């Protein structure tokens, strides 16, 4: 733990945007002010840090953003920050503003960048898990995940109306390149016939068997959820394979895409983001650095960033079992 006294905090959002990022920024700004610290907003993530796009924030700057999706600080992916020259420029810009601590809100890539930056320049930094993918260890849920699941389920409910009216088989692709968290959650929540996720391979023959047995059981509609990075391919690819086995089926594909990133955050995400924003500031005040703040079993937990970004968070075995049992 550091003994450095933090006086001026910089906050940025980086990587893919997620609903609740605004709530987290607001909580960082308001809690920093509560503890008489100055706070600076860094626009467009690491890209803005390199380009010195930095502005002092006051409480009024974060009014009316709690309920808004996206991030008012904007987000970006920065190739330059991956280079040591880029990170050196970023450090010089921080110093020129007298910023002595950082809060980075983003996914595993953004937190990897924060860890590297800390190792190179020793600026105390705290990461907040801001990603719809829920693929960070050290927290039960990431900021934005709950909203993305709700959005996906709402869309799938609407697809079900048309699926059952026309006896169609729908393949619905949800986000999750490497992680099936949204898919499993949406699969259970929408009563899907099957859920295909990157972490597990489901042979197309098993899927056909499942669909045939559902036909025998006279199921009214069939919706298969596919995570975009599924081992057997995306929704389009799988639908083509299935069509070969079931040529008489009327098969349609819907890719939910970016609509899962948008929208007003749910109460769960607002609460999570607010708690974590305060935890970030309090963590810095108490000398924490190079850690990610998360919530596990309803308690704030600080996990070394190095540990949080390890790709070992898995879809709960029980959730997967529940999805399977309920899809028969
Ligand atoms: P999401 O989960 O939504 O994709 P993310 O934070 O994982 O969000 P990335 O594009 O992986 O998104 O990372 C965001 C930014 O973090 C990158 O554009 C880059 O600037 C920085 N970053 C990622 N990995 C590294 C790295 N190894 N070294 C330095 N910077 C990195």
Boltz pocket constraint, residues with backbone or C-beta under 6 A from the ligand:
constraints:
  - pocket:
      binder: B
      contacts: [[A, 14], [A, 15], [A, 16], [A, 17], [A, 46], [A, 76], [A, 77], [A, 78], [A, 79], [A, 80], [A, 81], [A, 82], [A, 83], [A, 106], [A, 107], [A, 108], [A, 109], [A, 110], [A, 111], [A, 112], [A, 113], [A, 114], [A, 116], [A, 130], [A, 131], [A, 132], [A, 133]]
      max_distance: 6.0
